[in-house]
Amino acid sequence: MNPTKFCKGCQTEKSEDEFYKTAAGKIRAGCKSCRCANTSKNQRGRYRKNPAAAKARQKRWREKHPDQFREIMRLQMAKQRRRRRDVGQGFLPIDPK
């Protein structure tokens, strides 16, 4: 039987498997589902509230980290090329009529 822990987010007792661990190996206070819900809600809300500020923040990051940005874009383009190759050199799957 797995030990249990109390989630401070949803106020329920859950098994320790339902919690993320810190880098030091400690168990976090909120369960995985609470942390995921809060993260996605905060990220969406932050962009929707002020898209211009979010775009400016992204631009500052790109300018500050050009090598990381270049590597990320290189990986994304390679992934896109593989997808296109797998579906027949186009954006959409080929219709087998």
Secondary structure, 3 states (H helix, E strand, C coil): CCCEEECCCCCCEEEHHHEEECCCCCEEEEEHHHHHHHHHHHHHHHHHHCHHHHHHHHHHHHHHCHHHHHHHHHHHHHHHHHHHHHCCCCCCCCCCC
